[in-house]
Amino acid sequence: MKYGCPEIFNTDQGSQFTAEAFTDALRSRDIAISMDGKGRWMDNVFIERLWKSVKYEDIYLKAYGSMAEVKKGLATYFMFYNERRWHQNFDRKTPSMIYFSTQPQKQAAA
């Protein structure tokens, strides 16, 4: 390991993180487990919403037949999601419009 074992592992309480196989692997290395981070749900809410959109707007509709199709399809979907799909929370703007409008403008050389 490049950085060694962590002293503590912070996570949510999803079944993949509470399974004995997972927790036993951590405990066998004397890694403490924390699942009670106050406000931690807020860390996940945005990514959970993103993956819900990905699943219902792309993956479930297309039923990809191979990993190559998944990679190509997701690349196309994320281009659409970031550059063409407006978002209610962004006042009908795209994520790209929001992100790039907050970036410092480069000044042209004189």
Buried (B, 14 or more C-beta within 10 A) or exposed (E): EEEEEEEEBBBBEEEEBEEEEBBEEBEEEEBEBEBEEEEBEEEEEEEEEEEEBBEEBBBEEBEBEEEEEBEEBBEEBBEEBBEEBEBEEEEEBBBEBBEEEEEEEEEEEE
